[in-house]
Amino acid sequence: MVSTKNERRSYGQACNIARTLDLVGERWTLLVLRELATGARSYGQLEESLPGIGTNLLAARLKRLEADGLVQKERAPGMRKRLIYRLTDRGRLIEPVLVEMVRFGLRSGLPGNDDDYGRPAWAVLSSRAVFRPDLAAGLDEQYEFHVADEVFHLGVRDGRPANGPGEATDPVVVAEMSPDTFDRVQSGSLKMAQGIWTGDIKVLAGHGGALDRCEQIFGG
């Protein structure tokens, strides 16, 4: 990379890959964007879900992303003193890239460690990488999950994934489980029906059979 003092480092190449890396290629930047792709987050929440980033570096990355028009800062609803960060429309253009990175990791069999940090709500993005459009044809429904203190939903609309943070508008099922149980479901070592039978998964509303469809559509 080439740079001058106090300026952004640049590859200096007439290539959109290089220019995109100039924008989002610095260490931690894509992970900050990943966090915000799961919904608006406060500074403290970002720090908690990005262990090791360091508060000064996080502040610098957010400042740069704001300046580049990828992230915006605003007051949290009903909490005048609390600021939250969210992706702008321009920032959301990075989401397909993040999904493709998930898909690459799955296909490449990238190794992990048992003690690696994880958030259940990352499924908002990661589940798109294993979405089965052939099984989603004709469906229009959402599946809401409560995992520890996180709430998010997966769903299908017009044959495409309709995932997002928070409660679903009109879920066909609302399920509650622990992070460990959700990890087992994600890894395929626990089927939804089995989790309901053992009590590890609680159906709070709707019908548990809808979780079978969710598992098939987003189960790879």
N, CA and C atoms as a LAMMPS dump frame, in Angstrom:
ITEM: TIMESTEP
0
ITEM: NUMBER OF ATOMS
660
ITEM: BOX BOUNDS ff ff ff
-5.0000000000000000e+02 5.0000000000000000e+02
-5.0000000000000000e+02 5.0000000000000000e+02
-5.0000000000000000e+02 5.0000000000000000e+02
ITEM: ATOMS id mol type element x y z
1 1 1 N 0.838 -1.197 0
2 1 2 C 0 0 0
3 1 3 C 0.875 1.25 0
4 2 1 N 0.352 2.319 -0.608
5 2 2 C 1.053 3.586 -0.581
6 2 3 C 0.211 4.563 0.215
7 3 1 N 0.859 5.508 0.874
8 3 2 C 0.116 6.474 1.666
9 3 3 C 0.989 7.667 1.97
10 4 1 N 0.343 8.733 2.379
11 4 2 C 1.052 9.874 2.938
12 4 3 C 0.516 10.09 4.33
13 5 1 N 1.223 10.838 5.139
14 5 2 C 0.851 11.001 6.541
15 5 3 C -0.563 11.554 6.661
16 6 1 N -1.346 10.954 7.573
17 6 2 C -2.716 11.358 7.888
18 6 3 C -3.707 11.082 6.753
19 7 1 N -3.307 10.334 5.732
20 7 2 C -4.21 9.961 4.67
21 7 3 C -4.466 8.461 4.71
22 8 1 N -5.577 8.057 4.091
23 8 2 C -5.9 6.646 4.023
24 8 3 C -4.856 5.895 3.2
25 9 1 N -4.471 4.738 3.676
26 9 2 C -3.575 3.892 2.896
27 9 3 C -4.305 3.391 1.667
28 10 1 N -3.62 3.35 0.561
29 10 2 C -4.245 2.949 -0.693
30 10 3 C -3.315 2.043 -1.482
31 11 1 N -3.921 1.1 -2.204
32 11 2 C -3.13 0.255 -3.088
33 11 3 C -2.708 1.008 -4.351
34 12 1 N -3.413 2.088 -4.65
35 12 2 C -3.058 2.878 -5.809
36 12 3 C -3.221 2.141 -7.118
37 13 1 N -4.271 1.301 -7.21
38 13 2 C -4.486 0.505 -8.418
39 13 3 C -5.859 0.818 -9.013
40 14 1 N -5.91 0.873 -10.338
41 14 2 C -7.159 1.138 -11.048
42 14 3 C -7.962 -0.156 -11.177
43 15 1 N -8.397 -0.661 -10.046
44 15 2 C -9.115 -1.942 -9.969
45 15 3 C -10.136 -1.82 -8.863
46 16 1 N -11.398 -2.222 -9.129
47 16 2 C -12.438 -2.066 -8.121
48 16 3 C -12.242 -2.97 -6.913
49 17 1 N -11.536 -4.081 -7.085
50 17 2 C -11.198 -4.91 -5.922
51 17 3 C -10.269 -4.127 -5
52 18 1 N -9.234 -3.536 -5.588
53 18 2 C -8.288 -2.749 -4.793
54 18 3 C -8.975 -1.543 -4.163
55 19 1 N -9.854 -0.88 -4.919
56 19 2 C -10.527 0.306 -4.385
57 19 3 C -11.487 -0.057 -3.257
58 20 1 N -12.131 -1.228 -3.372
59 20 2 C -12.988 -1.684 -2.275
60 20 3 C -12.155 -1.994 -1.04
61 21 1 N -10.992 -2.607 -1.244
62 21 2 C -10.108 -2.88 -0.112
63 21 3 C -9.59 -1.596 0.503
64 22 1 N -9.379 -0.573 -0.32
65 22 2 C -9.003 0.729 0.232
66 22 3 C -10.058 1.216 1.217
67 23 1 N -11.327 0.884 0.929
68 23 2 C -12.444 1.364 1.739
69 23 3 C -12.688 0.508 2.975
70 24 1 N -12.64 -0.826 2.818
71 24 2 C -13.05 -1.704 3.92
72 24 3 C -11.999 -2.751 4.277
73 25 1 N -10.802 -2.632 3.726
74 25 2 C -9.807 -3.686 3.899
75 25 3 C -8.949 -3.604 5.134
76 26 1 N -9.086 -2.531 5.927
77 26 2 C -8.275 -2.438 7.143
78 26 3 C -8.75 -3.46 8.178
79 27 1 N -7.82 -3.877 9.023
80 27 2 C -8.121 -4.878 10.049
81 27 3 C -9.31 -4.444 10.9
82 28 1 N -10.24 -5.347 11.134
83 28 2 C -11.442 -5.199 11.936
84 28 3 C -12.597 -4.525 11.204
85 29 1 N -12.348 -3.824 10.104
86 29 2 C -13.415 -3.065 9.465
87 29 3 C -14.559 -3.967 9.007
88 30 1 N -14.248 -5.076 8.339
89 30 2 C -15.309 -5.964 7.875
90 30 3 C -16.076 -6.591 9.038
91 31 1 N -15.399 -6.813 10.152
92 31 2 C -16.09 -7.399 11.305
93 31 3 C -17.01 -6.379 11.969
94 32 1 N -16.625 -5.108 11.951
95 32 2 C -17.529 -4.061 12.433
96 32 3 C -18.773 -4.028 11.546
97 33 1 N -18.577 -4.106 10.246
98 33 2 C -19.707 -4.117 9.316
99 33 3 C -20.567 -5.364 9.503
100 34 1 N -19.928 -6.5 9.783
101 34 2 C -20.686 -7.728 10.062
102 34 3 C -21.601 -7.53 11.257
103 35 1 N -21.077 -6.929 12.324
104 35 2 C -21.89 -6.699 13.514
105 35 3 C -23.099 -5.834 13.194
106 36 1 N -22.885 -4.774 12.444
107 36 2 C -23.973 -3.852 12.149
108 36 3 C -24.95 -4.436 11.132
109 37 1 N -24.51 -5.441 10.385
110 37 2 C -25.424 -6.128 9.464
111 37 3 C -26.465 -6.944 10.22
112 38 1 N -26.22 -7.227 11.498
113 38 2 C -27.197 -7.949 12.31
114 38 3 C -28.133 -6.99 13.041
115 39 1 N -27.976 -5.688 12.818
116 39 2 C -28.832 -4.701 13.46
117 39 3 C -28.035 -3.588 14.1
118 40 1 N -28.722 -2.531 14.483
119 40 2 C -28.065 -1.394 15.132
120 40 3 C -27.438 -1.834 16.449
121 41 1 N -26.252 -1.282 16.751
122 41 2 C -25.534 -1.67 17.96
123 41 3 C -24.965 -0.428 18.63
124 42 1 N -24.917 -0.45 19.945
125 42 2 C -24.261 0.625 20.679
126 42 3 C -22.753 0.397 20.662
127 43 1 N -22.012 1.414 21.059
128 43 2 C -20.558 1.281 21.104
129 43 3 C -20.161 0.146 22.047
130 44 1 N -20.82 0.092 23.213
131 44 2 C -20.507 -0.954 24.178
132 44 3 C -20.803 -2.344 23.645
133 45 1 N -21.899 -2.48 22.922
134 45 2 C -22.239 -3.783 22.336
135 45 3 C -21.214 -4.191 21.279
136 46 1 N -20.74 -3.227 20.505
137 46 2 C -19.715 -3.525 19.514
138 46 3 C -18.424 -3.972 20.187
139 47 1 N -18.043 -3.283 21.245
140 47 2 C -16.842 -3.688 21.988
141 47 3 C -16.97 -5.118 22.508
142 48 1 N -18.143 -5.43 23.054
143 48 2 C -18.36 -6.757 23.635
144 48 3 C -18.294 -7.856 22.586
145 49 1 N -18.815 -7.593 21.393
146 49 2 C -18.863 -8.626 20.366
147 49 3 C -17.641 -8.629 19.458
148 50 1 N -16.687 -7.745 19.729
149 50 2 C -15.422 -7.715 18.988
150 50 3 C -14.258 -7.765 19.972
151 51 1 N -14.165 -8.849 20.761
152 51 2 C -13.107 -8.92 21.77
153 51 3 C -11.732 -8.823 21.125
154 52 1 N -10.894 -7.949 21.689
155 52 2 C -9.538 -7.795 21.181
156 52 3 C -9.337 -6.583 20.302
157 53 1 N -10.41 -5.876 19.945
158 53 2 C -10.242 -4.76 19.022
159 53 3 C -9.589 -3.547 19.684
160 54 1 N -9.843 -3.308 20.944
161 54 2 C -9.299 -2.116 21.603
162 54 3 C -10.198 -0.918 21.343
163 55 1 N -10.494 -0.159 22.392
164 55 2 C -11.484 0.916 22.266
165 55 3 C -11.047 2.027 21.321
166 56 1 N -9.76 2.354 21.301
167 56 2 C -9.294 3.412 20.401
168 56 3 C -9.415 2.994 18.939
169 57 1 N -9.098 1.735 18.659
170 57 2 C -9.18 1.259 17.286
171 57 3 C -10.628 1.183 16.824
172 58 1 N -11.525 0.735 17.708
173 58 2 C -12.943 0.684 17.357
174 58 3 C -13.459 2.086 17.04
175 59 1 N -13.088 3.05 17.878
176 59 2 C -13.516 4.435 17.639
177 59 3 C -13.007 4.943 16.298
178 60 1 N -11.77 4.603 15.972
179 60 2 C -11.187 5.042 14.707
180 60 3 C -11.898 4.408 13.515
181 61 1 N -12.214 3.112 13.638
182 61 2 C -12.885 2.435 12.536
183 61 3 C -14.296 3.001 12.323
184 62 1 N -15.014 3.252 13.41
185 62 2 C -16.357 3.806 13.285
186 62 3 C -16.315 5.208 12.689
187 63 1 N -15.351 6 13.114
188 63 2 C -15.215 7.355 12.578
189 63 3 C -14.961 7.318 11.085
190 64 1 N -14.096 6.411 10.64
191 64 2 C -13.793 6.298 9.218
192 64 3 C -15.01 5.82 8.44
193 65 1 N -15.723 4.827 8.981
194 65 2 C -16.907 4.302 8.302
195 65 3 C -18.016 5.353 8.199
196 66 1 N -18.127 6.192 9.228
197 66 2 C -19.078 7.304 9.153
198 66 3 C -18.676 8.283 8.059
199 67 1 N -17.399 8.63 8.019
200 67 2 C -16.912 9.579 7.023
201 67 3 C -17.114 9.06 5.608
202 68 1 N -17.034 7.742 5.451
203 68 2 C -17.199 7.13 4.131
204 68 3 C -18.659 6.873 3.775
205 69 1 N -19.569 7.201 4.692
206 69 2 C -20.987 7.046 4.408
207 69 3 C -21.494 5.627 4.487
208 70 1 N -20.753 4.748 5.17
209 70 2 C -21.181 3.361 5.32
210 70 3 C -21.944 3.128 6.618
211 71 1 N -21.69 3.969 7.605
212 71 2 C -22.299 3.834 8.934
213 71 3 C -22.818 5.192 9.374
214 72 1 N -23.943 5.186 10.077
215 72 2 C -24.454 6.427 10.652
216 72 3 C -24.692 6.242 12.142
217 73 1 N -24.573 7.342 12.861
218 73 2 C -24.743 7.339 14.31
219 73 3 C -26.011 8.113 14.641
220 74 1 N -26.795 7.591 15.589
221 74 2 C -28.035 8.261 15.963
222 74 3 C -28.399 7.944 17.403
223 75 1 N -29.376 8.662 17.911
224 75 2 C -29.845 8.421 19.272
225 75 3 C -30.708 7.164 19.309
226 76 1 N -30.511 6.37 20.351
227 76 2 C -31.346 5.179 20.511
228 76 3 C -32.776 5.596 20.833
229 77 1 N -33.771 4.936 20.254
230 77 2 C -35.164 5.289 20.526
231 77 3 C -35.473 5.229 22.019
232 78 1 N -36.009 6.328 22.546
233 78 2 C -36.394 6.384 23.947
234 78 3 C -35.237 6.527 24.923
235 79 1 N -34.011 6.66 24.413
236 79 2 C -32.834 6.788 25.285
237 79 3 C -31.963 7.912 24.754
238 80 1 N -32.231 9.133 25.19
239 80 2 C -31.616 10.327 24.614
240 80 3 C -30.097 10.342 24.735
241 81 1 N -29.571 9.697 25.781
242 81 2 C -28.134 9.755 26.014
243 81 3 C -27.371 8.586 25.4
244 82 1 N -28.084 7.654 24.822
245 82 2 C -27.418 6.48 24.264
246 82 3 C -27.36 6.571 22.749
247 83 1 N -26.166 6.411 22.205
248 83 2 C -25.97 6.45 20.77
249 83 3 C -25.886 5.027 20.222
250 84 1 N -26.411 4.834 19.037
251 84 2 C -26.295 3.549 18.362
252 84 3 C -25.76 3.792 16.948
253 85 1 N -25.17 2.751 16.408
254 85 2 C -24.622 2.803 15.061
255 85 3 C -25.402 1.828 14.187
256 86 1 N -25.639 2.217 12.939
257 86 2 C -26.322 1.345 12.003
258 86 3 C -25.746 1.541 10.608
259 87 1 N -25.951 0.553 9.762
260 87 2 C -25.493 0.66 8.387
261 87 3 C -26.385 1.617 7.61
262 88 1 N -25.781 2.4 6.731
263 88 2 C -26.541 3.201 5.783
264 88 3 C -26.934 2.306 4.598
265 89 1 N -27.715 2.856 3.699
266 89 2 C -28.051 2.092 2.488
267 89 3 C -26.777 1.721 1.734
268 90 1 N -25.827 2.635 1.697
269 90 2 C -24.564 2.332 1.027
270 90 3 C -23.823 1.218 1.767
271 91 1 N -23.854 1.278 3.088
272 91 2 C -23.177 0.258 3.882
273 91 3 C -23.759 -1.122 3.67
274 92 1 N -25.075 -1.202 3.431
275 92 2 C -25.72 -2.5 3.249
276 92 3 C -25.304 -3.17 1.948
277 93 1 N -24.679 -2.42 1.058
278 93 2 C -24.204 -3.02 -0.183
279 93 3 C -23.095 -4.039 0.064
280 94 1 N -22.483 -4.008 1.268
281 94 2 C -21.406 -4.946 1.582
282 94 3 C -21.965 -6.304 2.011
283 95 1 N -23.25 -6.396 2.321
284 95 2 C -23.8 -7.632 2.874
285 95 3 C -23.61 -8.844 1.956
286 96 1 N -23.868 -8.743 0.646
287 96 2 C -23.621 -9.918 -0.21
288 96 3 C -22.167 -10.375 -0.193
289 97 1 N -21.249 -9.43 -0.027
290 97 2 C -19.833 -9.788 0.066
291 97 3 C -19.58 -10.594 1.333
292 98 1 N -20.188 -10.179 2.445
293 98 2 C -20.024 -10.897 3.703
294 98 3 C -20.616 -12.308 3.593
295 99 1 N -21.765 -12.414 2.936
296 99 2 C -22.384 -13.728 2.759
297 99 3 C -21.482 -14.636 1.925
298 100 1 N -20.87 -14.089 0.879
299 100 2 C -19.975 -14.891 0.052
300 100 3 C -18.73 -15.312 0.824
301 101 1 N -18.289 -14.487 1.765
302 101 2 C -17.157 -14.87 2.605
303 101 3 C -17.535 -16.035 3.513
304 102 1 N -18.778 -16.012 4.023
305 102 2 C -19.28 -17.155 4.801
306 102 3 C -19.284 -18.407 3.941
307 103 1 N -19.805 -18.276 2.726
308 103 2 C -19.89 -19.425 1.823
309 103 3 C -18.496 -19.969 1.491
310 104 1 N -17.548 -19.084 1.264
311 104 2 C -16.18 -19.505 0.99
312 104 3 C -15.609 -20.278 2.172
313 105 1 N -15.855 -19.765 3.392
314 105 2 C -15.355 -20.44 4.583
315 105 3 C -15.943 -21.822 4.753
316 106 1 N -17.255 -21.957 4.467
317 106 2 C -17.904 -23.26 4.58
318 106 3 C -17.335 -24.251 3.572
319 107 1 N -17.159 -23.8 2.336
320 107 2 C -16.687 -24.691 1.285
321 107 3 C -15.212 -25.021 1.437
322 108 1 N -14.466 -24.135 2.067
323 108 2 C -13.027 -24.348 2.213
324 108 3 C -12.682 -25.125 3.472
325 109 1 N -13.682 -25.324 4.35
326 109 2 C -13.427 -26.06 5.585
327 109 3 C -12.427 -25.367 6.492
328 110 1 N -12.554 -24.038 6.602
329 110 2 C -11.61 -23.29 7.435
330 110 3 C -11.726 -23.739 8.888
331 111 1 N -10.605 -24.008 9.549
332 111 2 C -10.646 -24.529 10.917
333 111 3 C -11.026 -23.449 11.927
334 112 1 N -11.566 -23.887 13.051
335 112 2 C -11.89 -22.986 14.153
336 112 3 C -11.473 -23.61 15.465
337 113 1 N -11.636 -22.854 16.539
338 113 2 C -11.306 -23.34 17.877
339 113 3 C -12.567 -23.377 18.727
340 114 1 N -12.63 -24.325 19.633
341 114 2 C -13.812 -24.472 20.478
342 114 3 C -14.074 -23.236 21.328
343 115 1 N -13.009 -22.488 21.662
344 115 2 C -13.193 -21.325 22.518
345 115 3 C -13.323 -20.021 21.734
346 116 1 N -13.502 -20.106 20.41
347 116 2 C -13.722 -18.904 19.613
348 116 3 C -15.034 -18.239 20.032
349 117 1 N -15.016 -16.911 20.046
350 117 2 C -16.221 -16.158 20.399
351 117 3 C -17.258 -16.264 19.28
352 118 1 N -18.527 -16.309 19.653
353 118 2 C -19.579 -16.363 18.645
354 118 3 C -20.846 -15.693 19.143
355 119 1 N -21.655 -15.234 18.214
356 119 2 C -22.962 -14.645 18.512
357 119 3 C -24.032 -15.384 17.717
358 120 1 N -25.098 -15.84 18.374
359 120 2 C -26.175 -16.498 17.635
360 120 3 C -26.744 -15.636 16.508
361 121 1 N -26.826 -14.315 16.724
362 121 2 C -27.423 -13.431 15.73
363 121 3 C -26.615 -13.342 14.444
364 122 1 N -25.404 -13.875 14.427
365 122 2 C -24.659 -13.92 13.169
366 122 3 C -25.386 -14.774 12.14
367 123 1 N -26.319 -15.588 12.608
368 123 2 C -27.106 -16.417 11.687
369 123 3 C -27.921 -15.57 10.722
370 124 1 N -28.201 -14.313 11.087
371 124 2 C -28.912 -13.412 10.185
372 124 3 C -28.183 -13.331 8.846
373 125 1 N -26.85 -13.32 8.908
374 125 2 C -26.039 -13.31 7.69
375 125 3 C -25.666 -14.712 7.229
376 126 1 N -25.124 -15.509 8.157
377 126 2 C -24.537 -16.792 7.762
378 126 3 C -25.558 -17.751 7.166
379 127 1 N -26.806 -17.695 7.62
380 127 2 C -27.813 -18.614 7.097
381 127 3 C -28.122 -18.35 5.627
382 128 1 N -27.853 -17.142 5.156
383 128 2 C -28.087 -16.841 3.739
384 128 3 C -27.135 -17.637 2.843
385 129 1 N -25.985 -17.994 3.407
386 129 2 C -24.997 -18.719 2.61
387 129 3 C -25.418 -20.156 2.332
388 130 1 N -26.354 -20.688 3.126
389 130 2 C -26.802 -22.073 2.941
390 130 3 C -28.282 -22.139 2.55
391 131 1 N -28.836 -21.001 2.185
392 131 2 C -30.243 -20.91 1.817
393 131 3 C -30.563 -21.818 0.63
394 132 1 N -31.692 -22.555 0.724
395 132 2 C -32.119 -23.488 -0.32
396 132 3 C -33.341 -22.908 -1.052
397 133 1 N -33.146 -22.18 -2.142
398 133 2 C -34.288 -21.582 -2.846
399 133 3 C -35.26 -22.622 -3.384
400 134 1 N -34.788 -23.833 -3.686
401 134 2 C -35.672 -24.865 -4.2
402 134 3 C -36.694 -25.298 -3.163
403 135 1 N -36.322 -25.22 -1.879
404 135 2 C -37.24 -25.609 -0.807
405 135 3 C -38.086 -24.435 -0.317
406 136 1 N -37.693 -23.226 -0.723
407 136 2 C -38.405 -22.032 -0.261
408 136 3 C -39.467 -21.564 -1.243
409 137 1 N -39.53 -22.174 -2.402
410 137 2 C -40.482 -21.744 -3.43
411 137 3 C -41.916 -21.77 -2.906
412 138 1 N -42.619 -20.662 -3.077
413 138 2 C -44.02 -20.583 -2.682
414 138 3 C -44.258 -20.258 -1.224
415 139 1 N -43.192 -20.165 -0.434
416 139 2 C -43.34 -19.87 0.994
417 139 3 C -43.228 -18.375 1.265
418 140 1 N -43.96 -17.92 2.264
419 140 2 C -43.854 -16.548 2.754
420 140 3 C -44.095 -16.607 4.254
421 141 1 N -43.024 -16.835 5.01
422 141 2 C -43.16 -16.986 6.454
423 141 3 C -41.851 -16.674 7.166
424 142 1 N -41.965 -16.383 8.459
425 142 2 C -40.8 -16.019 9.259
426 142 3 C -40.758 -16.856 10.529
427 143 1 N -39.515 -17.109 10.98
428 143 2 C -39.257 -17.934 12.157
429 143 3 C -38.437 -17.097 13.143
430 144 1 N -38.995 -16.901 14.317
431 144 2 C -38.368 -16.005 15.305
432 144 3 C -37.631 -16.803 16.371
433 145 1 N -36.412 -16.349 16.706
434 145 2 C -35.577 -17.046 17.677
435 145 3 C -35.198 -16.128 18.836
436 146 1 N -35.297 -16.686 20.037
437 146 2 C -34.822 -16.019 21.25
438 146 3 C -33.688 -16.887 21.798
439 147 1 N -32.486 -16.367 21.726
440 147 2 C -31.308 -17.118 22.174
441 147 3 C -30.571 -16.25 23.186
442 148 1 N -30.666 -16.63 24.459
443 148 2 C -30.138 -15.802 25.553
444 148 3 C -30.778 -14.417 25.429
445 149 1 N -29.977 -13.363 25.328
446 149 2 C -30.547 -12.019 25.258
447 149 3 C -30.665 -11.502 23.824
448 150 1 N -30.518 -12.376 22.846
449 150 2 C -30.602 -11.962 21.449
450 150 3 C -31.909 -12.453 20.825
451 151 1 N -32.513 -11.578 20.044
452 151 2 C -33.739 -11.917 19.323
453 151 3 C -33.51 -11.585 17.849
454 152 1 N -33.799 -12.543 16.986
455 152 2 C -33.64 -12.332 15.552
456 152 3 C -34.584 -13.277 14.824
457 153 1 N -34.697 -13.087 13.531
458 153 2 C -35.601 -13.95 12.769
459 153 3 C -34.989 -14.322 11.427
460 154 1 N -35.327 -15.513 10.988
461 154 2 C -35.038 -15.991 9.651
462 154 3 C -36.371 -16.114 8.931
463 155 1 N -36.337 -16.053 7.611
464 155 2 C -37.606 -16.155 6.908
465 155 3 C -37.444 -16.192 5.411
466 156 1 N -38.572 -16.323 4.749
467 156 2 C -38.623 -16.402 3.289
468 156 3 C -39.692 -15.432 2.796
469 157 1 N -39.328 -14.664 1.778
470 157 2 C -40.296 -13.786 1.134
471 157 3 C -39.978 -13.735 -0.356
472 158 1 N -40.957 -14.018 -1.169
473 158 2 C -40.778 -14.016 -2.629
474 158 3 C -39.618 -14.916 -3.06
475 159 1 N -39.475 -16.048 -2.368
476 159 2 C -38.445 -17.009 -2.734
477 159 3 C -37.045 -16.631 -2.306
478 160 1 N -36.911 -15.59 -1.507
479 160 2 C -35.597 -15.125 -1.072
480 160 3 C -35.53 -15.084 0.454
481 161 1 N -34.311 -15.161 1.015
482 161 2 C -34.195 -15.06 2.471
483 161 3 C -34.636 -13.687 2.96
484 162 1 N -35.397 -13.664 4.041
485 162 2 C -35.868 -12.419 4.65
486 162 3 C -35.499 -12.465 6.126
487 163 1 N -34.216 -12.325 6.396
488 163 2 C -33.689 -12.433 7.756
489 163 3 C -33.452 -11.045 8.335
490 164 1 N -33.474 -10.953 9.65
491 164 2 C -33.194 -9.657 10.253
492 164 3 C -33.114 -9.718 11.76
493 165 1 N -32.676 -8.616 12.368
494 165 2 C -32.614 -8.543 13.829
495 165 3 C -33.991 -8.297 14.429
496 166 1 N -34.147 -8.622 15.685
497 166 2 C -35.383 -8.326 16.392
498 166 3 C -36.512 -9.287 16.068
499 167 1 N -37.693 -8.926 16.549
500 167 2 C -38.865 -9.775 16.383
501 167 3 C -39.354 -9.761 14.936
502 168 1 N -39.94 -10.869 14.533
503 168 2 C -40.541 -10.955 13.205
504 168 3 C -41.896 -10.265 13.217
505 169 1 N -42.349 -9.832 12.054
506 169 2 C -43.631 -9.136 11.957
507 169 3 C -44.798 -10.062 12.27
508 170 1 N -44.796 -11.232 11.683
509 170 2 C -45.892 -12.193 11.892
510 170 3 C -45.314 -13.604 11.828
511 171 1 N -44.56 -14.016 12.852
512 171 2 C -43.86 -15.306 12.795
513 171 3 C -44.817 -16.489 12.849
514 172 1 N -44.462 -17.539 12.115
515 172 2 C -45.247 -18.768 12.195
516 172 3 C -44.827 -19.593 13.404
517 173 1 N -43.654 -19.288 13.957
518 173 2 C -43.2 -19.951 15.166
519 173 3 C -42.212 -19.044 15.888
520 174 1 N -42.266 -19.086 17.206
521 174 2 C -41.301 -18.375 18.053
522 174 3 C -40.652 -19.416 18.95
523 175 1 N -39.33 -19.541 18.862
524 175 2 C -38.617 -20.58 19.606
525 175 3 C -37.555 -19.968 20.51
526 176 1 N -37.366 -20.596 21.662
527 176 2 C -36.375 -20.139 22.638
528 176 3 C -35.408 -21.272 22.942
529 177 1 N -34.123 -20.931 23.023
530 177 2 C -33.105 -21.939 23.334
531 177 3 C -31.855 -21.257 23.854
532 178 1 N -30.946 -22.04 24.403
533 178 2 C -29.681 -21.517 24.895
534 178 3 C -28.699 -21.35 23.737
535 179 1 N -27.65 -20.537 23.919
536 179 2 C -26.627 -20.418 22.87
537 179 3 C -25.989 -21.759 22.515
538 180 1 N -25.774 -22.611 23.513
539 180 2 C -25.178 -23.916 23.25
540 180 3 C -26.09 -24.767 22.364
541 181 1 N -27.389 -24.741 22.67
542 181 2 C -28.341 -25.489 21.854
543 181 3 C -28.372 -24.951 20.432
544 182 1 N -28.356 -23.622 20.301
545 182 2 C -28.378 -23.034 18.965
546 182 3 C -27.125 -23.414 18.18
547 183 1 N -25.985 -23.444 18.847
548 183 2 C -24.747 -23.86 18.191
549 183 3 C -24.861 -25.296 17.673
550 184 1 N -25.472 -26.155 18.483
551 184 2 C -25.636 -27.549 18.062
552 184 3 C -26.573 -27.668 16.866
553 185 1 N -27.61 -26.839 16.865
554 185 2 C -28.513 -26.824 15.715
555 185 3 C -27.764 -26.341 14.474
556 186 1 N -26.973 -25.286 14.631
557 186 2 C -26.23 -24.725 13.508
558 186 3 C -25.226 -25.726 12.935
559 187 1 N -24.6 -26.488 13.82
560 187 2 C -23.581 -27.442 13.375
561 187 3 C -24.196 -28.724 12.804
562 188 1 N -25.499 -28.902 13.027
563 188 2 C -26.165 -30.098 12.534
564 188 3 C -26.147 -31.272 13.491
565 189 1 N -25.573 -31.065 14.695
566 189 2 C -25.513 -32.16 15.659
567 189 3 C -26.81 -32.322 16.448
568 190 1 N -27.728 -31.365 16.316
569 190 2 C -29.03 -31.45 16.978
570 190 3 C -30.11 -31 16
571 191 1 N -31.081 -31.859 15.778
572 191 2 C -32.21 -31.507 14.941
573 191 3 C -33.243 -30.732 15.758
574 192 1 N -33.956 -29.835 15.093
575 192 2 C -34.955 -29.028 15.785
576 192 3 C -35.979 -29.913 16.497
577 193 1 N -36.478 -30.921 15.8
578 193 2 C -37.499 -31.79 16.392
579 193 3 C -36.971 -32.497 17.626
580 194 1 N -35.71 -32.913 17.569
581 194 2 C -35.104 -33.572 18.719
582 194 3 C -34.98 -32.602 19.884
583 195 1 N -34.592 -31.355 19.583
584 195 2 C -34.46 -30.355 20.636
585 195 3 C -35.782 -30.04 21.307
586 196 1 N -36.867 -30.038 20.53
587 196 2 C -38.19 -29.822 21.112
588 196 3 C -38.565 -30.992 22.009
589 197 1 N -38.274 -32.194 21.537
590 197 2 C -38.621 -33.403 22.31
591 197 3 C -37.863 -33.454 23.634
592 198 1 N -36.574 -33.055 23.631
593 198 2 C -35.772 -33.099 24.858
594 198 3 C -36.02 -31.895 25.76
595 199 1 N -36.711 -30.879 25.248
596 199 2 C -36.957 -29.674 26.037
597 199 3 C -35.87 -28.625 25.899
598 200 1 N -34.845 -28.9 25.084
599 200 2 C -33.791 -27.908 24.883
600 200 3 C -34.287 -26.729 24.049
601 201 1 N -35.308 -26.973 23.245
602 201 2 C -35.932 -25.916 22.444
603 201 3 C -37.374 -25.777 22.904
604 202 1 N -37.761 -24.557 23.281
605 202 2 C -39.122 -24.302 23.729
606 202 3 C -39.859 -23.506 22.662
607 203 1 N -41.016 -23.982 22.287
608 203 2 C -41.857 -23.271 21.325
609 203 3 C -42.755 -22.323 22.112
610 204 1 N -42.52 -21.025 21.972
611 204 2 C -43.268 -20.022 22.727
612 204 3 C -44.568 -19.64 22.033
613 205 1 N -44.591 -19.779 20.723
614 205 2 C -45.799 -19.467 19.953
615 205 3 C -45.71 -20.176 18.61
616 206 1 N -46.863 -20.429 18.023
617 206 2 C -46.87 -21.086 16.725
618 206 3 C -46.716 -22.59 16.838
619 207 1 N -46.295 -23.199 15.75
620 207 2 C -46.2 -24.66 15.68
621 207 3 C -44.767 -25.083 15.439
622 208 1 N -44.302 -26.053 16.237
623 208 2 C -42.92 -26.522 16.126
624 208 3 C -42.574 -27.102 14.775
625 209 1 N -43.576 -27.568 14.031
626 209 2 C -43.307 -28.13 12.724
627 209 3 C -42.692 -27.119 11.767
628 210 1 N -42.971 -25.846 11.992
629 210 2 C -42.401 -24.809 11.132
630 210 3 C -40.886 -24.747 11.28
631 211 1 N -40.376 -25.165 12.434
632 211 2 C -38.925 -25.182 12.625
633 211 3 C -38.267 -26.207 11.729
634 212 1 N -38.995 -27.288 11.414
635 212 2 C -38.458 -28.275 10.474
636 212 3 C -38.232 -27.642 9.105
637 213 1 N -39.189 -26.824 8.666
638 213 2 C -39.044 -26.153 7.377
639 213 3 C -37.859 -25.193 7.418
640 214 1 N -37.779 -24.438 8.513
641 214 2 C -36.662 -23.504 8.667
642 214 3 C -35.334 -24.248 8.598
643 215 1 N -35.275 -25.372 9.274
644 215 2 C -34.034 -26.166 9.315
645 215 3 C -33.668 -26.674 7.93
646 216 1 N -34.641 -27.078 7.165
647 216 2 C -34.378 -27.58 5.816
648 216 3 C -33.958 -26.455 4.875
649 217 1 N -34.645 -25.319 4.97
650 217 2 C -34.379 -24.202 4.06
651 217 3 C -33.028 -23.562 4.337
652 218 1 N -32.668 -23.456 5.637
653 218 2 C -31.429 -22.79 6.009
654 218 3 C -30.391 -23.752 6.563
655 219 1 N -30.595 -25.05 6.331
656 219 2 C -29.696 -26.03 6.898
657 219 3 C -28.595 -26.493 5.98
658 220 1 N -28.514 -25.963 4.789
659 220 2 C -27.444 -26.333 3.869
660 220 3 C -27.721 -27.655 3.17
